[in-house]
Each structure stands twice: as structure tokens, then as C-alpha cells.
């Protein structure tokens, strides 16, 4: 192979390495944002949501370490797993918040008086007129 051919191959390899670095860096940025969001959402949430957010943080740290060592495929795989675990933590935390709101709403509704059969909508005081047996025919 000529010097020119080797230079061309070397350039292609360098460009491929740069492309991996760019892809990994972009993925790291998205993953870091997801992890921060999960950590924020899981504050005060269940132990499971907190644990998944912590796991995602550890995976992100490991992914950044692998990226710095030039292990781009491993870094991308760890970053993807970290983002998925972060999203799971966020979903769990939101689910818990939603369930809490529903329980609170149900308690509030249980404390309100139910309309009686002799009044109109929601106790408006408007009597409900029942048709007499002769009118029903």
C-alpha cells in the first residue's frame, strides 16, 4: 500500500473515532439530564424510585469513565442503561405522586355529603319532582 493509501485509511479511522466520541458525548448529555430529572423527581418518593435514580447516577459515572478511557461502545451501552433506569425512577416517582393525589381526592369526596334523592344536583336545594303513577302512563 502506498503512503497515500495508508494516510487515507488512517484518516478514515480517526474520523470514525471522532464520530463515536461525538455520539457518546451527546448521549452522555441526554443521560445526565435524565439522571438529574430522576433525582429531582424521586426526592421524597419510595425507596425503589430513589434506588433507581442512584443506580442511574452510578451507571452514568461509570459510562463517563469508560468514555474517557476510549471504550466508546461500553460507554454508550452504560449511558443507555443509565438513561433507562433514570426514566424508570422518574416514572415511579410520578406514579406515586399521582396515586397520592387520587387518594387525597377520594378522601375529600368521601367527606362531602352526597345529594339526597329528594334534592337536585349536588344538594342545590331544588326538589326533584317525581312523576305520579297516573302521569307515568
Secondary structure, 3 states (H helix, E strand, C coil): CCHHHHHHHHHHHHHHHHHHHHHHHHHHHHHHHHHHHHHHHCCCCCHHHHHHHHHHHHHHHHHHHHHHCCCHHHHHHHHHHHHHHHHHHHHHHHHHHHHHHHHHHHHHHHHCCCCCCCECHHHCCCECCCCCCCCCC
